[in-house]
Amino acid sequence: MAFLFMIVRKMAANRWLAASLLLGMIIAVSLVSSIPAFTSGMLQQLLVKDLEAYQEQSMQYPGGLELTLHFNKAKPENRAFAESFGRKAQQEHLDGLDLPAISQVDMLQTIPLTSQLIRNQKRQEGETHASVALTSFRDMDKHLALIDGRLPEPQPKDGVYEALVTETALKKRNLVLGNEFVLTTPEKKEIRVRIVGVFNEKGGNDPYWFTDVSTFVSSFFLPYPSLKDGILAEHPILSTVKYYWAFDYHQIDVGQKEALAGLEQAMKQDALSLGVDKSEFGFRFPVSGVITQYDAKRAQYELVLWSLYVPVFVMLGLYLVMVVRLIIDRQRTEIAVLASRGGSPRQIFAIYLWEIVLLGSVAYLVGPFLGVQLGRMLGVSNGFLEFVDRSGLRVTLSGDIFLYALWTILACVVILLVPVALATRQNIISHKLAVARAQGQPVWHRFFLDVFLLLVAGYGWYSYQRAISPEQAADGVAAHTGSVDALLFFVPVLFVLGTGLLCLRLYPWLLTCIFWLGKRIWPPAVYTTLVQVGRSTRQYQFMMMFIVMTVAVGLYSASMARTLNQNMEELLRYRNGADIRMKVDWRDNQPVRLIVRGPNAGGQGEDAVQPEKQTVVKYEEPPFAPFTKLPGVSHAARVFVKDMGVAQHAADQVEHVKIMGIDPKEFGETVWFKTGLMPHHLNDYLNLLAGEPSAVLISRSLADKLALKPGDSIRLSWKGGRPGDFTVYGIVDYWPSWNPQPSKDDYGNVTESYLVIANLPQIQDKMWLEPYEVWVKLEPQASTQSLYQAIAAQNIPVTQLLNVNQELIKTKTSAFYLGMNGSLTLGFLLSMLVTFTGYLIYWILTLGARKLQYGVFRAMGLSFGELVWMLAIEQVLTFGVAFLLGIGIGKLCNTLFLPALAIYVNAQAQVPPFAIASRTIDELLIYGFIALTLFIGLGILAMLLSRLQIHQAVKLGED
């Protein structure tokens, strides 16, 4: 206990350093903990979306677990066995999942029984009916819609059981309410059943109905007690038992993957152990099939975050080493004295070990909770240093989070104990000798770590240059396969670190040159500062490296986020062409095709009306004005698109030409098009069309194929339309919504992409009137919900609607973009916090250590203002230089490594072409953060300097 108290007193004596060390460990733990937190939250969101998509596509409830026992032979023990198996499945497997069940269903069904109709108390021997199975669902009366008749009584009346039939069965079997049947079992025993009602499923997508009741054409539905405790208790005719649980799949956690994926095997083993044959057991649970694919996704998302967090981890490592070195430097004399008085290195090491373990325990208790909050923050990011009002990810604490936190604490302990182990080797004599001797070069300079890092970064740059070269891209090397190369994010950090260390190697030479250039003219404050900084460059290097890393990596992160986000947005906007594209249903003269079904058709129909010959389809154009008056619409355009057109010039002909008919003025006001894609502005090309009705613009691929040039004539046509003659007025390389890249099918066949743009009125007058699309440009603050409501209110028959803003939201909320934007922003903010904290710690301790020096300066006649001026000059020569180095290295890093991002956006096939993007506002934001940090730090230092009682430092006999 006394040993523990001694450690606590020691930490209290250095409380600011201990608090700084604790802060670094908490940041490290929370940052690492956010990786599994974000991954689980993202996978959770992705799982819900996948299950919702499954429900829309398959029209089946994905949270439904269906167990089936289909007995090969009807035996008396089937009923008891089924009940035992159902209880075991519920108690041993499903209760432990802790999933809320929306509905639970038990279904019983007998073997098919021969049936005879009874009329007037007599059997109709001459009438044969198909066999009938008796079926029952537990609590079915609460989930059905009674169409006719009444619900059956649970007990038989005069030996006759009452039953329901589906509406489909009533029609197909020609049944009538009140019909009574005699069903005969294989043992020649009779069961009398009377039809008393007709039902169907209750509307509202009730998850109770896990199967379509309309398929039960050969079933009579009895109350559950009537079949289970009545008929099956007397007759061994049970054939099929189904247990169904409809779980709320929105509450399913990705962490339950192992339990859910193993349900089928566990239940099958239970059934086999009870004597069930493999062919008699059935299992269906869509969730288990979807969730088993998430291991690969989890690994990919975690790799992305680990890669993006590399700069912060490097800075945290430097920060922790710097703080522990400051602690040790302040206590080196104490360590040396303890060693000289008999303290073994192991005992001294144990003191610091327990101190670090105590701080690590606090970080372990706090860090995971902060990591969960950081994981939620990643879910509301929309870009670098951009957040939107969006609900965060559903993130909860899990065992993985605490496991990651534990490994982080162990890594921090190892990093922090290395300097301690080196310090414990010194005694008082070796310590004094080390202080008296020159500092020498840092370890990384002696071992040329900067050169090694630059060589590794250079090799990475060379590899990426080869990958994005046209020759490699042609072979498919640059195609994005969906995997993530961690080196793409790690190599730039190595470059920044290596270049920064190289600059710090040259930094003393720069100071020496500045000193000698003005040695005879520097004022005392500048002269003294140059001498101070020039002789003690090692003590500044950690903090200078912090500034370099923060600025350079911040610039690279901002440009990388901006590049990926902007290229993604441009790709979606170009592909859509406008904010919204709509297809509208047009009236035509095509005859209505009627289908009638005969009474004995068995569900199959035959055509009652067949058109004798194919008529020419004529369309009635709907009014266009209502589209321009919809709420939020800035401009609208009519765009005719025909993909299977034919272009002919002289004797040459090209098929599969995309023909686009537009109104030039409407089109130019509505579409989105990136400037700089073509030699002239888009409006210049539209003016060519507007000046001549028969003018067309053609793609360069079509011009090369047919050897066309401006002024040549071209004939256009398509199946069902009249041919039209036009004149080529221009050649384009890109056009809104048109992809000029050749397409390749599954067999490797390459198909060129051709385009012709013509005036819409000319196409309608000379060729044919066919439905066109309506493209819409929205006002900046327009509400799409109001637009949709107006379309519905005005009964506009929209058959398809593509909203590019919805696609943007969907893409930006995907795992990759959420993780990228969030982690880059979070990493920069945390690196700023680490830099600011390290900056204050360093200078607070430096001012305390220089108290005597400043007292001597004051005694020599320097004013307080001159002391502040000396401190400011020192800031400029150290952190000002580091700031400029960070800017230069960051911009150089952008130039060298950002083009490698083309590998992961498939730049060779991207339209518009991949382009590096950066904005001045991003750089100004980073510069503002750094400048504000340094300004606040300098203000705090000036305040501390004014509070130093410097006159007390100058006294006789002070050592």
N, C-alpha and C positions, 0 to 999 in steps of 0.2 A: 504493500500500500504506500509506504514511504517513497518507493521508487516511482510510483504513479504520480504522487503529489509533486515530486521533483520535476517530472516531465511537464506537468500542468503549469508549474511556476515558470519553468523555462519558456514555455509557449506564451505565457502571459507577458513575460519580459520582452518578447519579440512578437507582440500580438498583431502588428500590422503585416509583418512578413508571413506569420502563420495564417492570417486571414486571406492574404493574397494567394498563398499556396492552396488553401482550401477552395478559394474561388476557381482557380485553375482546374483543380480536380473535379469540382462540381460541373464545370462547363464540359470537361472531357467526358464525364459519365453521362450527363444529360444528352450530349451530342450523339454519343454512340448508342444510347438507349433509344434515341429518336429513330434510329434505322429500323429495328424490328417493329417499333410502334407505328411508323408510317407504312411500312410494308404490310403489316397485318391490317391496318385501316384501309389501305388501298385495295388489297385483295378482298377485304370484306365488301367494299363498294363494288368492286368488279364482279364478285360472286353474285350479289343481288342483281346487277345488270344482266349478267349471263342467264340467271334463272328467269328473270322477267322476259328476256328475249326467247328463251326456251318455251315459256308459256304462250307467247304470242305466235310462235312458229308451229308448235305441235298441238296447240289448243288443249294441253294437258297441264294439270297443276303440278309444278316441279317438286313441291314439298310433300307429295303423297308417297307414303310407304305402303306397298301392297304385298302381302304374304299370301301365297296360294298353296293349298293342299288339295291336289286332285288325285283321289284314290283310284287306283287301277281296278280295284274290286270292292264292291259294297259289302262291308262286314259289320257285325254288331258293335265292335269296339271302335269303329271310326269316330263316332260322336264323342266318346270320352277322351279319345286320344287328341282330337282337334281342340277340345277345351283345355286340356293340359298343355298343349303346345302354345296356344294363345296366351295363357297365363304366364308361361315361362318367358316367352318373347317380351311381354310387357314388363315383367318384374326384373328380369336379369339383364336386359339390353336397352329397352327404351326409357325406363324410368331414370336411368343414370345419365341420359343425354341432357336432361333439364331443358327440353324444348317444349314450348307451349303448343298443344294440339288444338287446331281450330275445329276439327271434327274427327270422330272415330266411328268406324262402320264395321259391323260383322255381317257377313253374308253366308247363307247356307243354300245349297242347291242339291236336289236329289238326282238320281239317275233318270233318264227318260222313261216315262210310264205310258203304256198304251191307254187310249181314252176312247170312251163311247158317250155319245150325246143321249140324254134322257129327255123325252118329251111326253107330257101327259102321264107321268109316272111309269113310262115304258122305255126300255132301251131301243134305240134305233139300230137294229142289227145290220141293216143294209148300208148304213152310213158309216164310213170309216174316217177317222180324224188322225192327224199326225200326232206323234207321241208328244207328251207334255212333261216338263220338269217343274217340280214345285220349288219355288224360290222365295227367299225372305231376307230382308235387310232389317237390322235392328233400328228401331226408332224411325222407320221409314215414313210413318204418318206425319211426322213433323217437317218433312222436306219434300213432300209431293204436292202437286196441284191437281185436285180432283176435277175432272172434266164432266163426268156424268155419274149418277148413282150415289153410293155412299161408301163409307169405310167399312171393312169387314169386322165382325165381332171376333174377339180373341179366342172364344170357346165355340166348339161346334154346336149346331142346333139340330136336334134329332139325327145326330150322327153325320151331319153335312157340314163341311168346312166352307167358310166364305173366303173369296179371293178377289183380287184386282187383276186387271190386265192393262197393258199399255194401249195407247190409242192406235199405234201401228199394228199391234196384234189383233185388235178388234176389227180393223179393216181387212187385213190380209187373211185372217182365218174366218171371216164372215160370222163373227160372234155377235150375240145379242145379250144385253143385260138380263139376268135371270136364267141363262143357260146353265144346266146342271150336267156334270160329267161324272162318269165312273172311271176311275183310274185303277189299273191292275198292276200289281207288283210282280216281280219274278216269282214270288212264292204263291201267286194266284190269289193274293188277298186284295180286297177292294177298298178304295178310298173315294168318298163322294165329295165333290167340290162344286160350289155354285158361284157364278160370276155376279158380283153385286156392284161393281164400280169400275170406272175407267180413269186412268191417271196419266200424268206426265210429270217430267221434272219441274220443280219450282224454279222460276226464273231468277236471275241475279248472279249467275255463275257460282252456285253453291258448291263448295269443295266436297260436300258430302257425296255427290254423284261422281265417283271415280271412274265410272263406266257409263256408256250411253244406254239408257234403258230401252231406247227404241230398237235395240238389237235383240231384246229378249222377246222375240216373236213367239217362241214355243214355251213360254213360262207363265204359270199362274202364281201370283204373288200373295202369300199368306201372311198374316201377322206373325211376328217372330216367335211369340210363345206357342202359337198353334203348331208351327212346324217343329220347333226345337223340343218342346216338352210334350207335344202331343203325338204327331205322326212319327217323328224320328225315334221317339221312345218305344213305339210299338213295332215299327218296321225298319229293318236295317237297309235303308236305301240311300244313305248319305253318300254323295259323290264328290262334291266340291265344297271347300270351306275357304273363304277369303277374309283376311283381317286387313283393315285399311286405316291408316292414321294420316290425317292431313295436317302436317306441321307448318307453322308460320315460318316460311323460308327466309323472311326478312330478319328473323332472330337467330338464324344459324350462324355460328361463328366459325371462321376459317380454322381456328385452333382445334376444332372438333373433327378435322379432316381424317385423322387416323381412326377415330371411333366410328365415323360415318362410313368410311371406305371399308371397314372391317365387318360391318353389320351382316352383309350377305353370307360371308364365309362362316361367321359365328352361328348364325341361325341355321344355316345348312348343316353344320356339324351337330347342332341340337336335334334337328329333325332326323338325321341319320342315326344318331345314338338312340333314338326312340323307335327305330325300325322302319323309318320311311325310306322308300326307294328314291334314288336321285330324280327319276322321271316324274315323281309325284310332287316334287317341291318346286315352287315358283317364287321369284323375288323380283320386285321392280321398285327402284328408288332413284329417280333422275338426279337428285342432288349428289349422290355418291359418285355417279359417272362424271359429273361436271367438276366436282371439287378435287378429284384425283389428279387433274391436270395442273394444279397450282404449285407444285413443288418447283417446276422449272421457272414459272413466273416469279415466285418468291426469290429464287436465286438471282434472277436477272435484275429485279428491282433493288435488291440489296447490293448487288455489284455496282449499279448506277450510283447509289448513295455513297457507298464506300469510296468510289472514284472521285465523286464531286466533293467529298469532305477531305480529300487529301491535303489541300492547302491549310485548312484549319488544324488538322492533326499535326502537321509540321510546325505550325506556329504554337500550338499548345505544348508540343514537346520542347521547343525552344524556351517558351515561357516558364515551364516547370523547371527546366534545368537552370534558367537564369535566377529564379526565385530561390531555389535550394542553394545555389552557389552564393547568393547574397547572404543567406542565413549562415552558411558555413564560413564565409569570409568574415562576417562579424564575430564569429565564435572560434576562429582558428587558434587564437591565443589560448582560449579556454581549453580547446581540444588538445593542444600541444602541452599545456600544463598538466592536464589529467594524464596524458601519456607518460610524461616525465615523472609523475608521482606514483607510478605503479599501475595505472589503469591500462588494461589490455585493450587492443584494438577491437576485440569482440565485445567487451563491455561498452566501449564508446559507441560502437556500431549499434548495439542494442538500444541505446538511448534514442538515437535518431530513428531507428526502426519503429519503436513504439510510438514516437511522435507522428511519424508518417502514417502508421496504421490507424491511430486515433482519428486523424484528419480524413483518411480514406473511408473510415466507417461512417463518419458524418456525410461524406459525399455519396456513399452508397445508399444511405437512407433518404437523401434529398434528390439525388440525380435522376433516378428513374421516374419520379413524378414530374420533374421538369421536362424530361425526355418525352413523356406523353403529351405535354402541352406543346412542345416543339413539333411533335408529329402532327398535331392538329393544325398548327400554324402552316405547315407545308401544304395543307389542303385548301388554304384560302389565298395562295399565291397566284398571281396572274401574269407575272413577268419579273424581271430583276428589280427588286425594291418596289414591287407593285403588289398591292393586296386589294381584294374585292370583297364585297359584302356577300359572302357565300358561307353556307354552313360547313364547318370543318369535318374532317373525317371522324368516323366513329372509332375511337382508339381507346382501348382499355389496357390495364396492367396485365401482364402475362409472365409466365415463367421465363420466356426468352428474353424479355426486357431485363429482368434481374440477372440472368446469366450473362448477357452482354455487359451489364454494369459491373459484375464481379470480375470479368476478364479485363475490363478497362482499369479497374482499381489495381489489379495485380500488375498490369503493364506500367501504370504510373508509379507504383512502389519500386519496381525494378529500375525505371528511369531515374528516380530520385535517389536511390541508394547507391548508384554508381559514383557520383561525386563524394558521397559520404565515405564510401570505402576507400577512395583515394586519399581523403583528408585524414583518416584515422592512422595512416602510415607514418605521419610526421610527429616528431617530438618537438620540444621547445627549441632545440638547437637547429634542427633542419628547417623549422619554421622561420626562425630569424635569418638563416642563410638564404632561404627562398625570397624573403622580403627584401633583403639587401641586394640580391642579384637582379640583373635586368630581366624584364618580363619575357623577352623572346617572342617568337611567333606563335600564333594559335595552332592548335592541333590540326585543324583542317587545312591550314596553309602548309604546315610541315609535310603533311601526307598528300598534298595536292588534291584535296577532295573537290575543289571547284573545277579543276580540269577534268576529273573523272566524271562528275555530273554533267558537264558540258559535252563530253564524248558520248555519254548515254543518250542525252537529249538530241545530239546531232544525228545519232543512228536512228532514233525514233523519227526525227524529221525526214531523213532520207527514205525511210520505209514508207512513210505516208505520201511523200512526193511520188514515189513509184506507184503507190496504190491509186492515186488520183490522176495519173498520167493517162492520156487518151488511149495508148496502146493497151495498158492494163485494163482500163475501163471497157474496152471493146471485148476483152475476154471475160468480162463479168466480175473482175476482181473488186471493183468499186461498188458493186451492187449491195444495197443494204439488206442484210439477211435477218434483221430483227435482233441480232445479238449485239452485245455492247463490249467494246474493247476498252478495258480499264486504262490502258496506256494512252488512249486518246486524251484523257483528262490528267493522267499522272505525268506524262512527258513534259507538258508545259510547266508544271510545278518544278520539275527537275531543272528545266532551263532557267527559270526565274531564280531558283536557289543557287545554281552554279554561276550564273552571270552576276548575281549579287555578291557572292563570295569573291569572285574575280575582281569586281570593282573595289571591294573592301581591301583586297590585296594591294591594289594600286593607290588606294586612298591616302596612305601616309606619304607617298611620293608627291601627290597633289598638294598636301599641306606644306611639305617642305619647299616646294616651288613657290607657293604663295608667300611663305615666310621670307625666303631669300629675296624675292622680288621687291618687297617693301620693308626690308629689315631696318633701314635707316629712317624711314618716314612714318612707320606705324605709330599711332598714339599708344600710350601705356595700356589702355584697356584691350586694344586689338593685339598688341605685341604679347601681352601676358596670356591672352586666350589662345593665340596660335601656339605658344610654347606649351601650354597646358594640354591642348588637344593633340598636338604633334607627339608629345611624349607618352600619352596614355590612350593611344588609339584602341588598344584591346578592350578597354572597359566600355567603349561606346559601341562595339561591333554588334552585340546582341540586340540592343535597341534599334540600331540602324537597320539591321536585318529585318526586324519587325516591321519597320516603316516600309522598306522596300517590298517585302512580301505582301503587305496589306494593299499598297497602291497598285503594284503590278498585277497581282492576282485579282484584285477588284476590277481593274480595267479589262482583264481577260474574261472574267466571269460575266461582266456586263455585256461585252461584245459577243460572247458565245450565246448568252441567253437571247440577246437581241437578234442575232443572226438566225438561230433556229426558229424563234417565234415569228420573225418577219417572213422568212422563207415559207414556213408552214401557212401563214395567213395569206401570202401572195398566191401560193399554190391553190388554196381553196377558193379564193376570190376569182382567180383567173379561170379555174375550171367551171365555176358556176356562171361567170360572166356578169352577173348583177346581184344585187342583194337578195332578190327573190325571183324565182322562175316558176311560172304556172302553166299547166296544161288545162284547157277548158273543153268540156264536152260540146260538140257542135251537132246540130240537127242535120239529118241527111234523108235521102229518099230510099234507103235500103228497107226492104219489107221486114216486118217482124216475124221471127221464126217461132211457131207455136209447137209445143211438145205436149202430147196427150199420152196417158198411160191407161192401158186396158186393165180390167179387174183381175185378170190372171197373169199380168205381166211380171209379177214377182219383183216389182221395184224397177224393172227395166222399161224404158219408154221407146216410142218410135215417132218419127217425124210425121205430123199431120199435114203440114204445109211445106211444100218444097218449091222453091222458085224454078220456073221452067227454064229460064235462061238468065245469064248474068247481065244486070243492067248497069249503066254508067252511073257511078255514085256522084251525086251533086250535094254540096254542103250549103247550109244556110249560115252565113257569118253572124255571130252574136255582136251586139253593140260593144264598142271598145271604150266609150266614154266613162262607164261606171268604174273602170279600173283606175282611171286617173283621179277620181274623186274619193277613193278609199282613204280612210284616216291614216295619216303618217306617210302617204305616198308623195314623193317629191317629183318623180318623173316616171313614165311608163312607156314601153315600146313594144311593138308587134314584131316578132321574130319568127319567120318561117324556117323550119329546119327539115331537110330531107336527106337522109343518110345514104340512100341507095340510088343516087343520081348517076347519070351517064353524061360524059363530056366528049365532044367530037370535034376534031379539027382536021380538015382535009380528009384523008383516008384513015387517019389514026383515031382510035377510040379508047377511052378509059372508063371503067366501071367503078362502082363503089365510091363515087364522088359525093362529098357532103355539100349540098346546095343550101345556102342561107339567104333568105330574102329579108331585107330590112328597109325601114324608112330612115335615111341617113340622119335627119335632125333628131328624131326620137332616139335612135340608137346611140348617138354621141352624147346625149344628155343623160342616158340611163346607165350605160355599161361602166364596169370597172376595168381599167387597162393600165398597166405599169408603163410609165414613160421611159423612153430609152430603148425599148425592145426593137424598134424599127428605125430606119434612117430619118423618117419624118414623123410628125405627130399624127395620132390616129385621126384627128379631124381633117388633116390634109387629104387623107385617103377617102374619107367620107365626102369631102367636097367634090372629089372626082366623080363619085356616084351621083351626087345631087345635080351636077351640071349636065348629065346626059342620061335619059331613062334607060337606054340599052347598054349602059356601061356596066362592066363587071370587074371585080378584083379577083385574082386567082392566087393560089398558093405557089410558092417557088417549086415545090415538088411536082405540081401539075404543069407548070411552065417548062420544067426540064423534061418531063415525060413526053409532052406534045410539042416541044420546041416552040413555045409561044413567047411572044413579046408584046409590049403595048402597041395597040393598033391592029392586032390580028383579030379575026373573027372566030367565034366559038359557038357551037350548038349544044344546048343543054336539054335533057329530057329525063323522064323517069317513067316507070311502068304505070299506065293508066292516065298519063298526061300527054298533052300536045308538046312537041318540040318547039324550042324558041331559039332565035339567033341573037347573039350578043357580041359586044366588042370589048376586048381586053383593054382596060385603062390603067391598070397597075398590078404589081406583084407584091405580095405580103409574105413575111416569114412567120408572123404570129397573128392571132385574131382571138378576141374574147370567146372563151369556152372551147376553142379548137386546139387539139393537141397535135403539133406537127411531127411528133416522134413516130417512127414506124412501130407497128404492133406485131407481136409474135404470139402465135397460138401454141397449144400444148405439144404440137408435133415439130415445133421449131420453124414453121413457115413464117416468113416476114412479109407483112402487108404495108405498103406505103399509105400515107394519109394525104388525101387530096381535098381541096376546098375551093368553092366558088361563092363569091358574095355578089348578090344582084339587088336591084331595087324591087321591093315587095310589090308595088302596084304593077310593075312590068310583068312580074311572074304571074300575078293574078289575072291580068288582062290577056297576055299572050299565051300562057301555058295552061294553068288550071288553078281553081280556087280550092285550097285545102286548109285544114286547121293549122293555125300557127300558135306559138307560145307567147305568153305575155311576160315580159321582163320588167321588173320594178326596182326603182331606186328609192330607198327610204330616207326620210329626214333623219338628221343626226340623233334626235331623242325620241324617235318613233317607237310606239309600243306594238309589238307583233301580236299581242293578245287582242288589242283593239282591232287590228287589221283582220285577224281570223274571225272575230265576232261579227264584223261588218260583212265579210264574205258570206258567212252563214245567214245573217239577217236579210241580205239582199238576194239570197238563193242563187248565187253565182255558181254554176255547176263545175267547180274545180275538181279535176280528176287526179292531179299530181301537183305537189308544191314542194319546191326545194328552197330552203332558207339558209343562206350561207352563214348567217350569224349563229344559228343553232349548231351548224357544223363546227364553227370556231369554238363555241362553248364546249361541245362534246370533245373536241380534240384537246383543248387546254385543260380539261378535267381528266384527261387520260393519265395513266400512271407515270409515263415518261415525262410529260411536260410538267405535271404537278411536282414530281420529284426533282426535276432539273431546276425549275424556277424557284421552288421553295428552298432547296438545299443551297443553291448559289446565293440567294438573298440571306438565308440564315447564316451561312458560312461567313459572308462578308460582315454582317452585323456582329457576330461573335468575335471575329478577328479584330474588329474595331474595339470591342470591349476589352479584349486581351491586350491590345496595343496600348490603349489608354491606361489600363491598370498598370501594366509594366512600366510605362512612361512615368507615371506618378511615383511608383515605388522606387524606381531608379533615382529620380531626382530628389526625392525626399531624403533618401539615405545619403546621396551625394552631398546635399547641403549640410546634413548633420556631420558628415566626415570632414567638410571643409570649413567648419566653424573657426578653427584657429587661423586658417589661411585668410579668410575674409576679415578676421579681426586684425591681422597684421596689415592688410591692405587699408583698412580704415585708419589704423594708427599711422600709416605712411601718408595719409592725407586724401585718399580716394573718397569721394562722396557716395552716398547710397545710390544716387542715380547712375553713377559710373559703375557700381557693382551690378545693378540691373542691366546696364548696357553690356557689360562683360558676359552676363548670363545669356542675353539675347544673341550676342555674336556667337557664343558657343552653340546655341540652338541652331543658328543658321549654318554653321560649319559642320554640324553633325546631322541633325534631323532635317534641316533644310536640304542638305546635299542628298540625304537618303530619299527625301520626297521627290527630288528631281530624278534621281536614279530609278526610283519606282516608276515614274511616268515613262521614262525612256525605255526601260526594260519591258514594261507592260505593252507599250505600242509595238516594240519589236516582236514580242511574243505573239501579239495579234497577227502581225504580218506573216510570221513563219508558220503558225500552227492552226489558225482559224480555217484556212482552206481545207485542212484535213477533215473538217466536219462534213465535207461533201460526200465522204464515204458513207455516212449514215443517213443521208437524205436522198441517196441515189441520184446524184447531181446530173449524171449524163442523161437521165430520162425526165428530169424535172422541168416543168414549164410553169412560170418563167424560169430562166436559167438560175442556178444557185449563185448567190451573191453575198459577200461579206457585208454585214450591216453594223453600223455604229452611229450613235447620236451624241451630239455635244452635250445634251442635257444629262446623259448618263455619266459622262466624264466630269461635268461640273458638280454633279451630285456627289461623286466619290471625292473630288477635290474639296468640296465643302465639308464633308465628314472629317477628312483628315485635318483640314485647316482649323475646323472648330475644335477638334481634339487637342491640337497643338496650342491653340490660343487659350483654351481653358486651362491646359496644363501649365502654360507659361504664367498665366494669372495666378494660379494657385502657388506656383513656385515663388513669384514675386511677393505674395502675401506671406508665405513662410519665411522668406528672406528678411522681410521687414520685422518679423517677430523674433528673429534670432537675437539673443543678447550677446552681440559680438564683443562688446567691451569686456565681458567677463572672460572671454577666451584668452585675452592678452594679460597674463599675470606671470609673475616671476616664478620660475621653477617648473612651469607646465611642460610636460613632455609631449 
